[in-house]
Amino acid sequence: METLQTLRILSCKPYLNPAETSRNLVVVRQVGFGSLWRRSTYRSLSLRRSVEDRKEGGFRSSQDGSSTLEDDKGGLLLGTERDDSGSVVGFQLIPPSGEGKVIEIHDDQATDREEVIKDVEREDKIPTRVTRNIVFVTSEAAPYSKTGGLGDVCGSLPIALAARGHRVMVVSPRYLRGDPSDKIFANAVDLECLVKVYCFGGVQEVSFFHEYRAGVDWVFVDHPSYHRPGNPYGDSFGAFGDNQFRFALLCHAACEAPLVLPLGGFTYGQNSLFLVNDWHAGLVPVLLAAKYRPYGVYKDARSILVIHNLAHQGVEPAATYDNLGLPPEWYGALEWVFPTWARTHALDTGEAVNVLKGAIVTADRILTVSQGYSWEITSADGGYGLHELLSSRKSILNGITNGIDVTEWDPSLDKHIASHYTIHDLSGKVQCKIALQKELGLPIRPDCPLIGFIGRLDFQKGIDIILSATPELMQDDVQFVMLGSGERQYEDWMRAMESVNRNKFRGWVGFNVPISHRITAGCDILLMPSRFEPCGLNQLYAMRYGTVPVVHGTGGLRDTVENYNPYAQEGLGEGTGWTFSPLSRESMLAALKNAIGTYREHKSSWERLMKRGMEEDYTWDKAAVQYEQVFEWAFIDPPYVK
Ligand SMILES: Nc1ncnc2c1ncn2[C@@H]1O[C@H](COP(=O)(O)OP(=O)(O)O[C@H]2O[C@H](CO)[C@@H](O)[C@H](O)[C@H]2O)[C@@H](O)[C@H]1O
């Protein structure tokens, strides 16, 4: 039997939150509950507003018992939204224009989920349908903290979602390094809300700082363990020994934040949707299931685990479980036993706790940052020991390719680069190249192919392949610039390479955002021989800047870089870069040779390559629509662990 579900959504207009009038609210009426959705028709919703209603104004009782009020702009306030504890979390408003949408949903339509995503993409001009209270939990969020792509994503996706009408909070630590960089937190005010967290053998006290910027509530958890020099995870001596403690605190605090922080006058409440990023936030879904739901709290909340990098899982000795503030019977969720070959000695039982595993078994849905990677992590090669578990949850696993912050990364406006340019006038790009050569002390040669690399110097990024291929590459008439920090052996190698190839090689050891922009703009080719790459952002930045990527065909790199075919389109060519495979010195050098040859010999083909890359749509809007679809799926199903 076909059941017709009706979801009425009145398009977003002013959100009458007395404290934050800039936000949007969508009124949602749902009749029945479906398991699969299909949007079939949209039509305007006619609003019945009697003259009497309009004259009287003020709160009045409607048939269903909710109160209504005409707002001062002529819209109609239907009533208040409350969370389970009775706190008012918003008002429901029918906008004065009477614009609205009706969505009919048939719950027995066997709709392909990918099709739904595509369908939503096509309709991306339609305003947000259902708005959520979203809580990002992350160890980094740019510009406040960033060591890599996680910071970029958690600094820009929340803004894109807020712009679509969601109420968005980002919870991350308030890292203070005791140097001038601390001024980034200057606008975050102390909310004077202390929360006691029971873990690590005692009571830990955390507090919260808050900044409302770009439509997002940026919430910083404060604790002395976040105040030290170095980056979020370690310093020149290596990873901090208390990272399990620091990020467990973050998770406990993040679970409390929607309940206790009256941001803009209202808490986010118990129906929040947690977006849990990587292992550092991985205790959140476990805490929801083990610590809150048994006591009736967060029964209607949902959590989505976003995996940016499966290689890091937060694994610690089994004995540390007691520190985490979880009931003993939940040990199995985090239990992890290393295979025999990975154990260190004969008496090593391999028993450990794995925070990311805990998140995988308790989250309502799982996302990765590209479709290719979402498949790879279910394979033995890409699953880092978790492939069987991830395969068992395949039905709730999706991949959504990252977007980028197109305002920060815009060659026509970028404040870090020497000259601006656009797809219509590329002349500024060569100026950027000359300026970069000058800045780095390389011979100024606008016609010499300039290759760049930006990234963490570790196994993931295929630095060993670069290292083995560079002597041969240096035989050619090219220049090569590398920016990165990480493993000491690679940093030392970069310095050594520079000293023997003064006219051709520069190795910038360190983390420097302005230089990364200048390399992206100034180079002709960006090299990314990543062993695995969940999405990769540098190739997206490069293409937007007309810099042609040469990448290993893996994960998000394969999804986002289209291999160049010079013969397609009647000789006009097709593609945005080179994807090589397998990952070897030889195939990387062959792809580079092709790229360099095209750059030198086929100038017009090269320009078309650059322009095709620059034309691509890298905005977050596309991804945000897909995220919204996954949010809906998360709320359609009951919580995975009730
Ligand atoms: N030395 C340096 N100086 C200045 N800037 C530097 C730098 N080293 C790196 N960066 C910057 O850090 C970011 C790196 O982002 P990536 O997505 O390429 O990789 P990362 O592995 O960190 O991210 C993980 O998460 C992201 C986000 O989901 C995924 O895209 C990716 O595949 C996954 O490995 C870029 O903004 C880059 O410019």
The ligand as an SDF file (V2000), in Angstrom:
LIG
                    3D

 38 41  0  0  0  0  0  0  0  0999 V2000
   53.3310   23.5470    5.0530 N   0  0  0  0  0  0  0  0  0  0  0  0
   52.1710   24.0760    4.7990 C   0  0  0  0  0  0  0  0  0  0  0  0
   52.0070   25.4080    4.8250 N   0  0  0  0  0  0  0  0  0  0  0  0
   50.7970   25.9600    4.5630 C   0  0  0  0  0  0  0  0  0  0  0  0
   49.6960   25.2630    4.2790 N   0  0  0  0  0  0  0  0  0  0  0  0
   49.8250   23.9360    4.2430 C   0  0  0  0  0  0  0  0  0  0  0  0
   51.0400   23.2710    4.4940 C   0  0  0  0  0  0  0  0  0  0  0  0
   50.8420   21.9510    4.4120 N   0  0  0  0  0  0  0  0  0  0  0  0
   49.5390   21.7810    4.1080 C   0  0  0  0  0  0  0  0  0  0  0  0
   48.9390   22.9860    4.0100 N   0  0  0  0  0  0  0  0  0  0  0  0
   47.5420   23.2450    3.7360 C   0  0  0  0  0  0  0  0  0  0  0  0
   46.7710   22.2800    4.4280 O   0  0  0  0  0  0  0  0  0  0  0  0
   45.7100   21.8540    3.6030 C   0  0  0  0  0  0  0  0  0  0  0  0
   45.9630   20.4140    3.2350 C   0  0  0  0  0  0  0  0  0  0  0  0
   44.7930   19.8770    2.8140 O   0  0  0  0  0  0  0  0  0  0  0  0
   44.6690   18.4540    2.1240 P   0  0  0  0  0  0  0  0  0  0  0  0
   43.2270   18.2440    1.9240 O   0  0  0  0  0  0  0  0  0  0  0  0
   45.4580   18.4570    0.8750 O   0  0  0  0  0  0  0  0  0  0  0  0
   45.3380   17.4190    3.0960 O   0  0  0  0  0  0  0  0  0  0  0  0
   45.2120   16.8060    4.5900 P   0  0  0  0  0  0  0  0  0  0  0  0
   45.8840   15.5190    4.4350 O   0  0  0  0  0  0  0  0  0  0  0  0
   45.7530   17.7180    5.5960 O   0  0  0  0  0  0  0  0  0  0  0  0
   43.6650   16.6490    4.8980 O   0  0  0  0  0  0  0  0  0  0  0  0
   42.8090   15.5360    5.1700 C   0  0  0  0  0  0  0  0  0  0  0  0
   41.4910   16.1050    5.2540 O   0  0  0  0  0  0  0  0  0  0  0  0
   41.1360   16.8190    4.0880 C   0  0  0  0  0  0  0  0  0  0  0  0
   39.8010   17.4850    4.3520 C   0  0  0  0  0  0  0  0  0  0  0  0
   38.7610   16.6050    4.2930 O   0  0  0  0  0  0  0  0  0  0  0  0
   41.1140   15.9250    2.8720 C   0  0  0  0  0  0  0  0  0  0  0  0
   40.9050   16.7170    1.7300 O   0  0  0  0  0  0  0  0  0  0  0  0
   42.4500   15.1790    2.7420 C   0  0  0  0  0  0  0  0  0  0  0  0
   42.3960   14.2590    1.6780 O   0  0  0  0  0  0  0  0  0  0  0  0
   42.7770   14.4990    4.0430 C   0  0  0  0  0  0  0  0  0  0  0  0
   44.0180   13.8180    3.9700 O   0  0  0  0  0  0  0  0  0  0  0  0
   45.7030   22.7640    2.4220 C   0  0  0  0  0  0  0  0  0  0  0  0
   44.9700   23.9080    2.6940 O   0  0  0  0  0  0  0  0  0  0  0  0
   47.1770   23.1380    2.2940 C   0  0  0  0  0  0  0  0  0  0  0  0
   47.3880   24.3100    1.6010 O   0  0  0  0  0  0  0  0  0  0  0  0
  1  2  1  0
  2  3  1  0
  2  7  2  0
  3  4  2  0
  4  5  1  0
  5  6  2  0
  6  7  1  0
  6 10  1  0
  7  8  1  0
  8  9  2  0
  9 10  1  0
 10 11  1  0
 11 12  1  0
 11 37  1  0
 12 13  1  0
 13 14  1  0
 13 35  1  0
 14 15  1  0
 15 16  1  0
 16 17  2  0
 16 18  1  0
 16 19  1  0
 19 20  1  0
 20 21  2  0
 20 22  1  0
 20 23  1  0
 23 24  1  0
 24 25  1  0
 24 33  1  0
 25 26  1  0
 26 27  1  0
 26 29  1  0
 27 28  1  0
 29 30  1  0
 29 31  1  0
 31 32  1  0
 31 33  1  0
 33 34  1  0
 35 36  1  0
 35 37  1  0
 37 38  1  0
M  END
$$$$
